[in-house]
Amino acid sequence: MLSVGLMIVVMDMTILIMALPNLVAELSSTATEQLWIVDVYSLVLAGLLIPMSAVADRWGRKKILLTGFAIFGIVSALVLIATTSGQVIALRAALGVGGAMIMPTTLSMIRTIFTDPAERARALAVWSVTAGLGAVVGPLVGGALLEFFSWHSAFLINVPIVILAITAGIILLPEARDPNPPRWDMLASLLAIAGMVGTVWGIKNLAKNGLDDFGSWAMLAGGLAILALFVLRCLHSNDPMLDLRLFKSKPFSAGVIAALVASLAMAGVLLLVAQWLQTVGEFTPILAGVALLPMALGGMLSAPFAPALAQRTTPRAVITGGLVIAGVGILSIAFMGDLISYWQFVVPLLMVGAGTGSLAIASAIIMGSTPTEKAGNAAAIEESMYDVGNVLGIAVIGSAASAIYRSNLGISDFVAQGLDPALAHAAEDSIVGAMSVSNELDIPALATAATDAFNDGLGFASIIGGVILLLASITVFRLVPKKFSITGEH
């Protein structure tokens, strides 16, 4: 039940990708409104993760989890009466509130329910693979629903799942809370919200507007500065809202790093490969979703066995090996030569899925090295890293690919041959724009140049993503003690 609840929260981050064109056409959304429809969910989610985990520790994790489910279900149903873009933006923001109540609470509840470390490790493996599945399944489910229903179905799919989750939660879940919760720190809450929103928003805008956008840099710098104030307040408080002293544990730090870079890699690969499939490969949205399933399959095959493998070898070996496998999988894309067939991606996708799936052990390391009463704190930190990693993956890997694409497209040659500057700008902005201009004006040379430039960008981005994962594997190997065990308390 906890894993299914997590899946709908993660799925909502990606399912709208497929529904957005129909939504925009019906509501006549402006470009700015489109950005807010997509981004407001993750912004609110990121901003409230830390405060909501503190609320759950204080008032009861079951209570907050079920409230989050209720908000998610009610808001998803209200989409039926939404007639303007502003209303959809407000509903997406409300979904972010519900998601922020669900995500960290599912993880901390696992720490509370499964007191046996071996059982907890297996439960965390299921939790981890479910999170990965949600990201991959989102576009697939969205594409399938839109084959038969309106864009509203991308929201309404949540309702029956939420009803089942609430029913099961009332019957099965025990209440749990921190017996000695810290005092409520309103200033720390505001700093956490403003800092996370500013940081995530700044990174997102840099990815969209380019590295020369001063406003995005200012937003990012402001967000990081506010987060620094939040950290200082927590470190100098005798009763902190978020116990950052957890980072004194090397295994905890290693698990957090693994969570960050794993989500970074998954987000970056999904973004670029999905674009390749729908533009170069000319896959329909639903077929593109199906084509990404090897990544989910790799995770499903590796995650359930990660805890047992960690017991037979060591957690350090499994978490390091997972990062290496995922890193090599991404790197291999850069050395394939001309990317002309989907089948060239199958093995790398399997490797990335298997590598990041085996990092289910990262959650076991994080929660296993955390006292039970601090489970909410640990969950908030891990979930924040997943969210920031997702944004960074799109920003860093996506921006690197875009820069190479624009540099190698050679759009000035087409302008010199008479291409309208406005159309040239659209072609230079993205491969989607280039393919549209090529088809509209019957310029096959532009399509060829765009494909080659996009493949160059994908290869360069793959090198960046792979190197990040391999460097992280070295760091994690050094941080996790050789004799650390996920079946013992630390």
Buried (B, 14 or more C-beta within 10 A) or exposed (E): BBBBBBBBBBBBBBBBBBBBEBBBEEBEBEEEBBBBBBBBBBBBBBBBBBBBBBBBBBBBBBBBBBBBBBBBBBBBBBBEEBEEBBBBBBBBBBBBBBBBBBBBBBBBBBBBBBEEBBBBBBBBBBBBBBBBBBBBBBBBBBBBBBEEBBBBBBBBBBBEBBEBBBEBBEEEBEEBBBEEBBEEBEEBBEBBBBBBBBBBBBBBBBBBBEEEBEEBBEBBEBBBBBBEBBBEBBEEBEEBBBBBEBEEBBBBBBBBBBBBBBBBBBBBBBBBBBBBBBBBBEBEBBBBBBBBBBBBBBBBBBBBBBBBBBBEEBBBBBBBBBBBBBBBBBBBBBEBEEBEEBEBBBBBBBBBBBBBBBBBBBBBBBBBBBBBBBBBBBBBBBBBBBBBBBBBBBBBBBBBBBBBBBEBBBBEEBBEEEBEEEBBEBBBBBBBBBBBBBEEBEBEEBBEBBBBBBBBBBBBBBBBBBEBBBEBBEBBBEBBEEEBBBBEEB
